[in-house]
Amino acid sequence: MNYIVVEIEERLNLLQTVIERLPQSTVIVYSQKQIDFYQELFHHLGINSKFSTTPTNGSNIFLDPQQPQGKGLLFVFPESSEIDLTKFKQSQLMKSKWRQFTTVETEKLVKKNFRLNQLAEIAYRDFIANYAQKFDVDKIDPNRICKAFGFDISPKLSIIKMKKSSEYKKSTNKQGITKKIKKIQKADKQSKNKSQTPKNNVKHIENLQNSKVIKKISQK
């Protein structure tokens, strides 16, 4: 299982990128309400993809930041530091390779298509409710979350108290998961060094033995 860290407002850009690279994968979303929105959206965008609320035996794209089962790629938000990433590997997909305009295209579609707008709002509220059950939803600005569902400004919410965007400390929120990733990388590096040590010792001994032989020959 691999994971990739993505800002919530850039999730659609990354999702289209991964689907194009892994066309046989299934997108796992733990809510039918959200799947209804994505299916309608992708129909308008001309993107072919399969969705499911349960992991498959094949390759999966886990769109929600939860502890996944099976194999595939997990999307993780910087604010979701509660997730245990020690069993997973970080994806090497560079941000420069991501699609750049999926979010913008979605906003245009949601504005002009009434049915898609309705599905987007239902999916958005459903995401907030589900996310709040597992993580601290107050860490993420709703005006960033809503962009993942095609809105410029967040629709009114009853489940959380809206704050000013300036009150959300975006950089501070990243620190938890950034430290966790660095810790994992450091542990992996130490593990590799330990596994290489015996080989290095053997090579060092061989070099010493060779130098002794050369010394004896030169003395003769």
Rosetta constraint file for C-alpha pairs under 8 A:
AtomPair CA 1 CA 70 HARMONIC 7.55 0.50
AtomPair CA 1 CA 71 HARMONIC 5.04 0.50
AtomPair CA 1 CA 72 HARMONIC 5.24 0.50
AtomPair CA 1 CA 73 HARMONIC 6.03 0.50
AtomPair CA 1 CA 74 HARMONIC 7.46 0.50
AtomPair CA 1 CA 87 HARMONIC 7.85 0.50
AtomPair CA 1 CA 88 HARMONIC 5.31 0.50
AtomPair CA 1 CA 89 HARMONIC 6.49 0.50
AtomPair CA 2 CA 72 HARMONIC 6.36 0.50
AtomPair CA 2 CA 73 HARMONIC 4.87 0.50
AtomPair CA 2 CA 74 HARMONIC 6.21 0.50
AtomPair CA 2 CA 88 HARMONIC 5.34 0.50
AtomPair CA 2 CA 89 HARMONIC 4.63 0.50
AtomPair CA 2 CA 90 HARMONIC 5.46 0.50
AtomPair CA 2 CA 91 HARMONIC 5.60 0.50
AtomPair CA 3 CA 73 HARMONIC 5.33 0.50
AtomPair CA 3 CA 74 HARMONIC 4.44 0.50
AtomPair CA 3 CA 75 HARMONIC 5.94 0.50
AtomPair CA 3 CA 76 HARMONIC 6.76 0.50
AtomPair CA 3 CA 85 HARMONIC 7.95 0.50
AtomPair CA 3 CA 88 HARMONIC 6.55 0.50
AtomPair CA 3 CA 89 HARMONIC 6.19 0.50
AtomPair CA 3 CA 90 HARMONIC 5.03 0.50
AtomPair CA 3 CA 91 HARMONIC 5.60 0.50
AtomPair CA 4 CA 73 HARMONIC 7.28 0.50
AtomPair CA 4 CA 74 HARMONIC 6.27 0.50
AtomPair CA 4 CA 75 HARMONIC 5.33 0.50
AtomPair CA 4 CA 76 HARMONIC 5.98 0.50
AtomPair CA 4 CA 90 HARMONIC 5.96 0.50
AtomPair CA 4 CA 91 HARMONIC 5.39 0.50
AtomPair CA 4 CA 93 HARMONIC 7.96 0.50
AtomPair CA 5 CA 75 HARMONIC 6.14 0.50
AtomPair CA 5 CA 76 HARMONIC 4.75 0.50
AtomPair CA 5 CA 77 HARMONIC 5.63 0.50
AtomPair CA 5 CA 78 HARMONIC 6.34 0.50
AtomPair CA 6 CA 10 HARMONIC 6.56 0.50
AtomPair CA 6 CA 11 HARMONIC 6.29 0.50
AtomPair CA 6 CA 14 HARMONIC 7.74 0.50
AtomPair CA 6 CA 75 HARMONIC 6.60 0.50
AtomPair CA 6 CA 76 HARMONIC 6.04 0.50
AtomPair CA 6 CA 77 HARMONIC 5.36 0.50
AtomPair CA 6 CA 78 HARMONIC 6.94 0.50
AtomPair CA 7 CA 11 HARMONIC 6.49 0.50
AtomPair CA 7 CA 77 HARMONIC 5.68 0.50
AtomPair CA 7 CA 78 HARMONIC 6.70 0.50
AtomPair CA 8 CA 77 HARMONIC 6.32 0.50
AtomPair CA 8 CA 144 HARMONIC 6.67 0.50
AtomPair CA 8 CA 145 HARMONIC 5.75 0.50
AtomPair CA 8 CA 147 HARMONIC 7.89 0.50
AtomPair CA 8 CA 148 HARMONIC 6.43 0.50
AtomPair CA 9 CA 103 HARMONIC 7.73 0.50
AtomPair CA 9 CA 144 HARMONIC 5.34 0.50
AtomPair CA 9 CA 145 HARMONIC 5.88 0.50
AtomPair CA 9 CA 146 HARMONIC 7.47 0.50
AtomPair CA 9 CA 147 HARMONIC 5.18 0.50
AtomPair CA 9 CA 148 HARMONIC 5.10 0.50
AtomPair CA 10 CA 14 HARMONIC 6.54 0.50
AtomPair CA 10 CA 103 HARMONIC 7.02 0.50
AtomPair CA 10 CA 148 HARMONIC 6.93 0.50
AtomPair CA 11 CA 15 HARMONIC 6.01 0.50
AtomPair CA 11 CA 148 HARMONIC 6.22 0.50
AtomPair CA 12 CA 16 HARMONIC 6.24 0.50
AtomPair CA 12 CA 102 HARMONIC 6.03 0.50
AtomPair CA 12 CA 103 HARMONIC 5.79 0.50
AtomPair CA 12 CA 148 HARMONIC 6.14 0.50
AtomPair CA 13 CA 17 HARMONIC 6.43 0.50
AtomPair CA 13 CA 98 HARMONIC 6.28 0.50
AtomPair CA 13 CA 99 HARMONIC 4.93 0.50
AtomPair CA 13 CA 100 HARMONIC 5.86 0.50
AtomPair CA 13 CA 101 HARMONIC 6.68 0.50
AtomPair CA 13 CA 102 HARMONIC 5.06 0.50
AtomPair CA 13 CA 103 HARMONIC 6.12 0.50
AtomPair CA 14 CA 18 HARMONIC 6.17 0.50
AtomPair CA 14 CA 98 HARMONIC 5.60 0.50
AtomPair CA 14 CA 99 HARMONIC 6.38 0.50
AtomPair CA 15 CA 19 HARMONIC 6.13 0.50
AtomPair CA 15 CA 63 HARMONIC 7.95 0.50
AtomPair CA 16 CA 20 HARMONIC 6.19 0.50
AtomPair CA 16 CA 47 HARMONIC 7.75 0.50
AtomPair CA 16 CA 99 HARMONIC 6.81 0.50
AtomPair CA 16 CA 102 HARMONIC 7.31 0.50
AtomPair CA 17 CA 21 HARMONIC 6.40 0.50
AtomPair CA 17 CA 97 HARMONIC 7.82 0.50
AtomPair CA 17 CA 98 HARMONIC 5.54 0.50
AtomPair CA 17 CA 99 HARMONIC 5.57 0.50
AtomPair CA 18 CA 22 HARMONIC 5.86 0.50
AtomPair CA 19 CA 23 HARMONIC 5.17 0.50
AtomPair CA 19 CA 25 HARMONIC 7.08 0.50
AtomPair CA 19 CA 49 HARMONIC 7.05 0.50
AtomPair CA 23 CA 48 HARMONIC 7.89 0.50
AtomPair CA 23 CA 49 HARMONIC 7.01 0.50
AtomPair CA 24 CA 49 HARMONIC 7.88 0.50
AtomPair CA 24 CA 59 HARMONIC 7.31 0.50
AtomPair CA 25 CA 49 HARMONIC 7.68 0.50
AtomPair CA 25 CA 50 HARMONIC 7.26 0.50
AtomPair CA 25 CA 58 HARMONIC 6.99 0.50
AtomPair CA 25 CA 59 HARMONIC 4.85 0.50
AtomPair CA 25 CA 60 HARMONIC 5.23 0.50
AtomPair CA 25 CA 61 HARMONIC 6.57 0.50
AtomPair CA 26 CA 49 HARMONIC 6.91 0.50
AtomPair CA 26 CA 50 HARMONIC 4.96 0.50
AtomPair CA 26 CA 51 HARMONIC 5.51 0.50
AtomPair CA 26 CA 52 HARMONIC 6.83 0.50
AtomPair CA 26 CA 56 HARMONIC 7.36 0.50
AtomPair CA 26 CA 58 HARMONIC 7.78 0.50
AtomPair CA 26 CA 59 HARMONIC 6.50 0.50
AtomPair CA 26 CA 60 HARMONIC 4.87 0.50
AtomPair CA 26 CA 61 HARMONIC 6.01 0.50
AtomPair CA 27 CA 49 HARMONIC 7.38 0.50
AtomPair CA 27 CA 50 HARMONIC 6.09 0.50
AtomPair CA 27 CA 51 HARMONIC 4.72 0.50
AtomPair CA 27 CA 52 HARMONIC 6.33 0.50
AtomPair CA 27 CA 60 HARMONIC 5.88 0.50
AtomPair CA 27 CA 61 HARMONIC 4.64 0.50
AtomPair CA 27 CA 62 HARMONIC 6.12 0.50
AtomPair CA 27 CA 63 HARMONIC 6.68 0.50
AtomPair CA 28 CA 51 HARMONIC 5.94 0.50
AtomPair CA 28 CA 52 HARMONIC 5.13 0.50
AtomPair CA 28 CA 53 HARMONIC 5.55 0.50
AtomPair CA 28 CA 54 HARMONIC 6.40 0.50
AtomPair CA 28 CA 55 HARMONIC 6.27 0.50
AtomPair CA 28 CA 60 HARMONIC 6.50 0.50
AtomPair CA 28 CA 61 HARMONIC 5.80 0.50
AtomPair CA 28 CA 62 HARMONIC 4.86 0.50
AtomPair CA 28 CA 63 HARMONIC 6.01 0.50
AtomPair CA 28 CA 64 HARMONIC 7.64 0.50
AtomPair CA 29 CA 34 HARMONIC 7.12 0.50
AtomPair CA 29 CA 35 HARMONIC 6.54 0.50
AtomPair CA 29 CA 51 HARMONIC 7.13 0.50
AtomPair CA 29 CA 52 HARMONIC 6.26 0.50
AtomPair CA 29 CA 53 HARMONIC 5.15 0.50
AtomPair CA 29 CA 54 HARMONIC 7.72 0.50
AtomPair CA 29 CA 62 HARMONIC 6.71 0.50
AtomPair CA 29 CA 63 HARMONIC 5.86 0.50
AtomPair CA 29 CA 64 HARMONIC 6.19 0.50
AtomPair CA 30 CA 52 HARMONIC 7.72 0.50
AtomPair CA 30 CA 53 HARMONIC 4.62 0.50
AtomPair CA 30 CA 54 HARMONIC 7.07 0.50
AtomPair CA 30 CA 64 HARMONIC 7.30 0.50
AtomPair CA 31 CA 35 HARMONIC 6.42 0.50
AtomPair CA 31 CA 53 HARMONIC 6.14 0.50
AtomPair CA 31 CA 126 HARMONIC 7.90 0.50
AtomPair CA 32 CA 36 HARMONIC 6.11 0.50
AtomPair CA 32 CA 53 HARMONIC 6.85 0.50
AtomPair CA 33 CA 37 HARMONIC 6.77 0.50
AtomPair CA 33 CA 119 HARMONIC 7.71 0.50
AtomPair CA 33 CA 122 HARMONIC 6.83 0.50
AtomPair CA 33 CA 123 HARMONIC 5.48 0.50
AtomPair CA 33 CA 126 HARMONIC 7.06 0.50
AtomPair CA 34 CA 38 HARMONIC 6.37 0.50
AtomPair CA 34 CA 119 HARMONIC 7.92 0.50
AtomPair CA 34 CA 120 HARMONIC 7.89 0.50
AtomPair CA 34 CA 122 HARMONIC 7.61 0.50
AtomPair CA 34 CA 123 HARMONIC 4.46 0.50
AtomPair CA 34 CA 124 HARMONIC 7.60 0.50
AtomPair CA 34 CA 126 HARMONIC 7.19 0.50
AtomPair CA 34 CA 127 HARMONIC 7.36 0.50
AtomPair CA 35 CA 39 HARMONIC 5.98 0.50
AtomPair CA 35 CA 51 HARMONIC 6.69 0.50
AtomPair CA 35 CA 52 HARMONIC 7.67 0.50
AtomPair CA 36 CA 40 HARMONIC 6.30 0.50
AtomPair CA 36 CA 119 HARMONIC 6.94 0.50
AtomPair CA 36 CA 123 HARMONIC 7.98 0.50
AtomPair CA 37 CA 41 HARMONIC 6.03 0.50
AtomPair CA 37 CA 116 HARMONIC 6.86 0.50
AtomPair CA 37 CA 119 HARMONIC 5.07 0.50
AtomPair CA 37 CA 120 HARMONIC 5.69 0.50
AtomPair CA 37 CA 123 HARMONIC 6.37 0.50
AtomPair CA 38 CA 42 HARMONIC 5.89 0.50
AtomPair CA 39 CA 43 HARMONIC 6.12 0.50
AtomPair CA 39 CA 51 HARMONIC 7.78 0.50
AtomPair CA 40 CA 44 HARMONIC 6.58 0.50
AtomPair CA 40 CA 116 HARMONIC 6.74 0.50
AtomPair CA 41 CA 45 HARMONIC 6.26 0.50
AtomPair CA 41 CA 106 HARMONIC 7.38 0.50
AtomPair CA 41 CA 116 HARMONIC 6.94 0.50
AtomPair CA 42 CA 46 HARMONIC 5.80 0.50
AtomPair CA 42 CA 47 HARMONIC 4.96 0.50
AtomPair CA 42 CA 48 HARMONIC 6.91 0.50
AtomPair CA 42 CA 49 HARMONIC 7.82 0.50
AtomPair CA 43 CA 47 HARMONIC 6.28 0.50
AtomPair CA 43 CA 48 HARMONIC 7.46 0.50
AtomPair CA 44 CA 109 HARMONIC 7.98 0.50
AtomPair CA 55 CA 60 HARMONIC 6.63 0.50
AtomPair CA 55 CA 69 HARMONIC 6.74 0.50
AtomPair CA 55 CA 70 HARMONIC 6.56 0.50
AtomPair CA 56 CA 60 HARMONIC 6.75 0.50
AtomPair CA 56 CA 70 HARMONIC 7.30 0.50
AtomPair CA 57 CA 70 HARMONIC 6.85 0.50
AtomPair CA 57 CA 71 HARMONIC 7.77 0.50
AtomPair CA 58 CA 71 HARMONIC 7.20 0.50
AtomPair CA 59 CA 71 HARMONIC 5.84 0.50
AtomPair CA 59 CA 72 HARMONIC 4.91 0.50
AtomPair CA 60 CA 70 HARMONIC 7.66 0.50
AtomPair CA 60 CA 71 HARMONIC 6.19 0.50
AtomPair CA 60 CA 72 HARMONIC 4.42 0.50
AtomPair CA 60 CA 73 HARMONIC 6.33 0.50
AtomPair CA 61 CA 72 HARMONIC 5.67 0.50
AtomPair CA 61 CA 73 HARMONIC 4.91 0.50
AtomPair CA 61 CA 74 HARMONIC 6.13 0.50
AtomPair CA 61 CA 75 HARMONIC 7.70 0.50
AtomPair CA 62 CA 68 HARMONIC 7.02 0.50
AtomPair CA 62 CA 72 HARMONIC 7.35 0.50
AtomPair CA 62 CA 73 HARMONIC 6.00 0.50
AtomPair CA 62 CA 74 HARMONIC 4.67 0.50
AtomPair CA 62 CA 75 HARMONIC 6.05 0.50
AtomPair CA 63 CA 74 HARMONIC 6.55 0.50
AtomPair CA 63 CA 75 HARMONIC 5.42 0.50
AtomPair CA 64 CA 74 HARMONIC 7.64 0.50
AtomPair CA 64 CA 75 HARMONIC 6.47 0.50
AtomPair CA 64 CA 76 HARMONIC 7.54 0.50
AtomPair CA 65 CA 74 HARMONIC 6.97 0.50
AtomPair CA 65 CA 75 HARMONIC 5.85 0.50
AtomPair CA 65 CA 76 HARMONIC 5.03 0.50
AtomPair CA 65 CA 77 HARMONIC 6.79 0.50
AtomPair CA 65 CA 80 HARMONIC 7.05 0.50
AtomPair CA 65 CA 83 HARMONIC 7.65 0.50
AtomPair CA 66 CA 83 HARMONIC 6.84 0.50
AtomPair CA 67 CA 83 HARMONIC 6.64 0.50
AtomPair CA 67 CA 84 HARMONIC 7.51 0.50
AtomPair CA 68 CA 74 HARMONIC 7.34 0.50
AtomPair CA 76 CA 80 HARMONIC 6.68 0.50
AtomPair CA 77 CA 81 HARMONIC 7.97 0.50
AtomPair CA 78 CA 173 HARMONIC 6.61 0.50
AtomPair CA 78 CA 174 HARMONIC 4.81 0.50
AtomPair CA 78 CA 175 HARMONIC 7.85 0.50
AtomPair CA 78 CA 176 HARMONIC 7.61 0.50
AtomPair CA 78 CA 177 HARMONIC 5.69 0.50
AtomPair CA 78 CA 178 HARMONIC 7.41 0.50
AtomPair CA 79 CA 139 HARMONIC 6.52 0.50
AtomPair CA 79 CA 140 HARMONIC 7.07 0.50
AtomPair CA 79 CA 173 HARMONIC 5.16 0.50
AtomPair CA 79 CA 174 HARMONIC 5.84 0.50
AtomPair CA 79 CA 176 HARMONIC 7.41 0.50
AtomPair CA 79 CA 177 HARMONIC 7.04 0.50
AtomPair CA 80 CA 135 HARMONIC 6.67 0.50
AtomPair CA 80 CA 136 HARMONIC 7.99 0.50
AtomPair CA 80 CA 177 HARMONIC 7.13 0.50
AtomPair CA 81 CA 176 HARMONIC 5.52 0.50
AtomPair CA 81 CA 177 HARMONIC 4.76 0.50
AtomPair CA 81 CA 180 HARMONIC 7.76 0.50
AtomPair CA 82 CA 135 HARMONIC 7.29 0.50
AtomPair CA 85 CA 89 HARMONIC 7.78 0.50
AtomPair CA 85 CA 180 HARMONIC 7.91 0.50
AtomPair CA 85 CA 181 HARMONIC 7.71 0.50
AtomPair CA 85 CA 184 HARMONIC 7.96 0.50
AtomPair CA 86 CA 184 HARMONIC 6.24 0.50
AtomPair CA 93 CA 97 HARMONIC 7.11 0.50
AtomPair CA 94 CA 98 HARMONIC 7.30 0.50
AtomPair CA 101 CA 105 HARMONIC 6.14 0.50
AtomPair CA 102 CA 106 HARMONIC 6.09 0.50
AtomPair CA 103 CA 107 HARMONIC 6.31 0.50
AtomPair CA 103 CA 147 HARMONIC 6.96 0.50
AtomPair CA 103 CA 148 HARMONIC 6.86 0.50
AtomPair CA 103 CA 150 HARMONIC 6.70 0.50
AtomPair CA 104 CA 108 HARMONIC 6.52 0.50
AtomPair CA 104 CA 150 HARMONIC 7.73 0.50
AtomPair CA 105 CA 109 HARMONIC 6.36 0.50
AtomPair CA 106 CA 110 HARMONIC 6.07 0.50
AtomPair CA 106 CA 149 HARMONIC 7.53 0.50
AtomPair CA 106 CA 150 HARMONIC 5.09 0.50
AtomPair CA 107 CA 111 HARMONIC 6.18 0.50
AtomPair CA 107 CA 147 HARMONIC 7.54 0.50
AtomPair CA 107 CA 149 HARMONIC 7.76 0.50
AtomPair CA 107 CA 150 HARMONIC 4.06 0.50
AtomPair CA 107 CA 151 HARMONIC 5.80 0.50
AtomPair CA 107 CA 152 HARMONIC 7.09 0.50
AtomPair CA 108 CA 112 HARMONIC 6.54 0.50
AtomPair CA 108 CA 150 HARMONIC 7.60 0.50
AtomPair CA 109 CA 113 HARMONIC 5.75 0.50
AtomPair CA 109 CA 116 HARMONIC 7.45 0.50
AtomPair CA 109 CA 150 HARMONIC 7.73 0.50
AtomPair CA 110 CA 114 HARMONIC 7.23 0.50
AtomPair CA 110 CA 116 HARMONIC 5.60 0.50
AtomPair CA 110 CA 117 HARMONIC 4.72 0.50
AtomPair CA 110 CA 120 HARMONIC 7.29 0.50
AtomPair CA 110 CA 150 HARMONIC 5.71 0.50
AtomPair CA 110 CA 151 HARMONIC 7.27 0.50
AtomPair CA 111 CA 117 HARMONIC 6.61 0.50
AtomPair CA 111 CA 150 HARMONIC 7.95 0.50
AtomPair CA 111 CA 151 HARMONIC 7.93 0.50
AtomPair CA 112 CA 117 HARMONIC 7.91 0.50
AtomPair CA 113 CA 117 HARMONIC 6.06 0.50
AtomPair CA 114 CA 118 HARMONIC 6.31 0.50
AtomPair CA 115 CA 119 HARMONIC 6.31 0.50
AtomPair CA 116 CA 120 HARMONIC 5.93 0.50
AtomPair CA 117 CA 121 HARMONIC 6.30 0.50
AtomPair CA 118 CA 122 HARMONIC 6.32 0.50
AtomPair CA 119 CA 123 HARMONIC 6.05 0.50
AtomPair CA 120 CA 124 HARMONIC 5.96 0.50
AtomPair CA 120 CA 149 HARMONIC 5.54 0.50
AtomPair CA 120 CA 150 HARMONIC 6.99 0.50
AtomPair CA 121 CA 125 HARMONIC 6.21 0.50
AtomPair CA 121 CA 149 HARMONIC 7.51 0.50
AtomPair CA 121 CA 155 HARMONIC 7.40 0.50
AtomPair CA 122 CA 126 HARMONIC 6.11 0.50
AtomPair CA 123 CA 127 HARMONIC 6.03 0.50
AtomPair CA 123 CA 149 HARMONIC 7.48 0.50
AtomPair CA 124 CA 128 HARMONIC 6.36 0.50
AtomPair CA 124 CA 146 HARMONIC 6.58 0.50
AtomPair CA 124 CA 149 HARMONIC 6.20 0.50
AtomPair CA 125 CA 129 HARMONIC 6.27 0.50
AtomPair CA 125 CA 157 HARMONIC 7.39 0.50
AtomPair CA 126 CA 130 HARMONIC 6.19 0.50
AtomPair CA 127 CA 131 HARMONIC 5.88 0.50
AtomPair CA 128 CA 132 HARMONIC 6.02 0.50
AtomPair CA 128 CA 137 HARMONIC 7.32 0.50
AtomPair CA 128 CA 159 HARMONIC 7.87 0.50
AtomPair CA 129 CA 133 HARMONIC 6.70 0.50
AtomPair CA 129 CA 159 HARMONIC 7.03 0.50
AtomPair CA 130 CA 134 HARMONIC 7.17 0.50
AtomPair CA 131 CA 135 HARMONIC 5.83 0.50
AtomPair CA 131 CA 136 HARMONIC 7.83 0.50
AtomPair CA 131 CA 137 HARMONIC 6.50 0.50
AtomPair CA 132 CA 136 HARMONIC 6.07 0.50
AtomPair CA 132 CA 137 HARMONIC 5.11 0.50
AtomPair CA 137 CA 160 HARMONIC 7.99 0.50
AtomPair CA 138 CA 160 HARMONIC 7.50 0.50
AtomPair CA 139 CA 168 HARMONIC 6.61 0.50
AtomPair CA 139 CA 169 HARMONIC 7.70 0.50
AtomPair CA 139 CA 170 HARMONIC 8.00 0.50
AtomPair CA 139 CA 173 HARMONIC 6.76 0.50
AtomPair CA 140 CA 144 HARMONIC 7.25 0.50
AtomPair CA 140 CA 145 HARMONIC 7.15 0.50
AtomPair CA 140 CA 168 HARMONIC 6.82 0.50
AtomPair CA 140 CA 170 HARMONIC 7.70 0.50
AtomPair CA 141 CA 145 HARMONIC 6.54 0.50
AtomPair CA 141 CA 163 HARMONIC 7.80 0.50
AtomPair CA 141 CA 165 HARMONIC 6.13 0.50
AtomPair CA 141 CA 168 HARMONIC 6.13 0.50
AtomPair CA 142 CA 146 HARMONIC 5.93 0.50
AtomPair CA 142 CA 154 HARMONIC 5.99 0.50
AtomPair CA 142 CA 162 HARMONIC 7.45 0.50
AtomPair CA 143 CA 147 HARMONIC 6.90 0.50
AtomPair CA 143 CA 152 HARMONIC 7.22 0.50
AtomPair CA 143 CA 153 HARMONIC 5.50 0.50
AtomPair CA 143 CA 154 HARMONIC 5.07 0.50
AtomPair CA 143 CA 165 HARMONIC 7.38 0.50
AtomPair CA 144 CA 148 HARMONIC 7.53 0.50
AtomPair CA 145 CA 149 HARMONIC 7.55 0.50
AtomPair CA 145 CA 154 HARMONIC 7.90 0.50
AtomPair CA 146 CA 150 HARMONIC 6.52 0.50
AtomPair CA 146 CA 151 HARMONIC 5.26 0.50
AtomPair CA 146 CA 152 HARMONIC 7.02 0.50
AtomPair CA 146 CA 153 HARMONIC 6.81 0.50
AtomPair CA 146 CA 154 HARMONIC 5.39 0.50
AtomPair CA 146 CA 155 HARMONIC 7.92 0.50
AtomPair CA 147 CA 151 HARMONIC 5.02 0.50
AtomPair CA 147 CA 152 HARMONIC 6.06 0.50
AtomPair CA 147 CA 153 HARMONIC 7.78 0.50
AtomPair CA 151 CA 155 HARMONIC 7.98 0.50
AtomPair CA 157 CA 161 HARMONIC 7.53 0.50
AtomPair CA 157 CA 162 HARMONIC 7.63 0.50
AtomPair CA 163 CA 167 HARMONIC 6.55 0.50
AtomPair CA 163 CA 168 HARMONIC 7.84 0.50
AtomPair CA 164 CA 168 HARMONIC 7.44 0.50
AtomPair CA 169 CA 173 HARMONIC 6.27 0.50
AtomPair CA 170 CA 174 HARMONIC 6.67 0.50
AtomPair CA 171 CA 175 HARMONIC 6.87 0.50
AtomPair CA 172 CA 176 HARMONIC 7.84 0.50
AtomPair CA 174 CA 178 HARMONIC 6.00 0.50
AtomPair CA 175 CA 179 HARMONIC 5.94 0.50
AtomPair CA 176 CA 180 HARMONIC 6.33 0.50
AtomPair CA 177 CA 181 HARMONIC 6.12 0.50
AtomPair CA 178 CA 182 HARMONIC 6.25 0.50
AtomPair CA 179 CA 183 HARMONIC 6.09 0.50
AtomPair CA 180 CA 184 HARMONIC 6.29 0.50
AtomPair CA 181 CA 185 HARMONIC 6.18 0.50
AtomPair CA 182 CA 186 HARMONIC 6.06 0.50
AtomPair CA 183 CA 187 HARMONIC 6.22 0.50
AtomPair CA 184 CA 188 HARMONIC 6.22 0.50
AtomPair CA 185 CA 189 HARMONIC 6.19 0.50
AtomPair CA 186 CA 190 HARMONIC 6.21 0.50
AtomPair CA 187 CA 191 HARMONIC 6.10 0.50
AtomPair CA 188 CA 192 HARMONIC 6.24 0.50
AtomPair CA 189 CA 193 HARMONIC 6.23 0.50
AtomPair CA 190 CA 194 HARMONIC 6.22 0.50
AtomPair CA 191 CA 195 HARMONIC 6.34 0.50
AtomPair CA 192 CA 196 HARMONIC 6.27 0.50
AtomPair CA 193 CA 197 HARMONIC 6.20 0.50
AtomPair CA 194 CA 198 HARMONIC 7.84 0.50
AtomPair CA 196 CA 200 HARMONIC 6.33 0.50
AtomPair CA 197 CA 201 HARMONIC 6.17 0.50
AtomPair CA 198 CA 202 HARMONIC 6.26 0.50
AtomPair CA 199 CA 203 HARMONIC 6.19 0.50
AtomPair CA 200 CA 204 HARMONIC 6.06 0.50
AtomPair CA 201 CA 205 HARMONIC 6.20 0.50
AtomPair CA 202 CA 206 HARMONIC 6.22 0.50
AtomPair CA 203 CA 207 HARMONIC 6.20 0.50
AtomPair CA 204 CA 208 HARMONIC 6.29 0.50
AtomPair CA 205 CA 209 HARMONIC 6.17 0.50
AtomPair CA 206 CA 210 HARMONIC 6.10 0.50
AtomPair CA 207 CA 211 HARMONIC 6.14 0.50
AtomPair CA 208 CA 212 HARMONIC 6.32 0.50
AtomPair CA 209 CA 213 HARMONIC 6.39 0.50
AtomPair CA 210 CA 214 HARMONIC 6.22 0.50
AtomPair CA 211 CA 215 HARMONIC 6.11 0.50
AtomPair CA 212 CA 216 HARMONIC 6.26 0.50
AtomPair CA 213 CA 217 HARMONIC 6.27 0.50
AtomPair CA 214 CA 218 HARMONIC 6.19 0.50
AtomPair CA 215 CA 219 HARMONIC 6.25 0.50
AtomPair CA 216 CA 220 HARMONIC 6.47 0.50
